[in-house]
């Protein structure tokens, strides 16, 4: 259980004294918090309750060191860049809805020369590539081939190792990359199997700010030091 680490992370992020935080709740250790206290903390600081208890919701020093070595951010599309919904026009065209705030965060990375890639198993290649071009995303692969094989090809072209890659994914077809990449994250509404595997469960949902959260609070925070 990662409750103590996450409570310390909340205090650090919000400028709170850890001991005073516990004193106000009349406990000596986070493990003494009642379920009512935990639910209130999760609501107040906008974090998933299960993530507060069981995941590295706030990266430890070890995880932060791993983030410092990241050279490439890989994104899934459906459920990460979008909300996972399938939209169709009257003519039967498949339409994707992307989040503008996520886009701003991605553009900040690519404008600074940071490498960003899309690896998707979806079937709407044209819309995804158009979005990638708009944001300056350097690598875009939309097909049914193994995601890990495609990632290895990108890494070879950049002469980087898999442990220098971070990925945000949301479903079981991302697990093969999570097994080998340097850092893994998922939106708050990812499937349970993924949430139990990744290094970081984000507080925002896919297509609703999850990418922005990761870039602003983890990647850009490291780059702007």
MORA-V873314 format. One line per field, one symbol per residue. burial: # if it has 9 or more other C-alpha atoms within 8 Angstrom, else .. A space follows every 50 residues. Layout:
burial = ???
This chain:
burial = .###########...#.#..###...#..#..#...###..#....###. #########...##.##..###############...#.....###.##. .######.##...#########..#.###..##.#########...#..# ##.###.....##########..#####..########.##..##..### ################.#####...
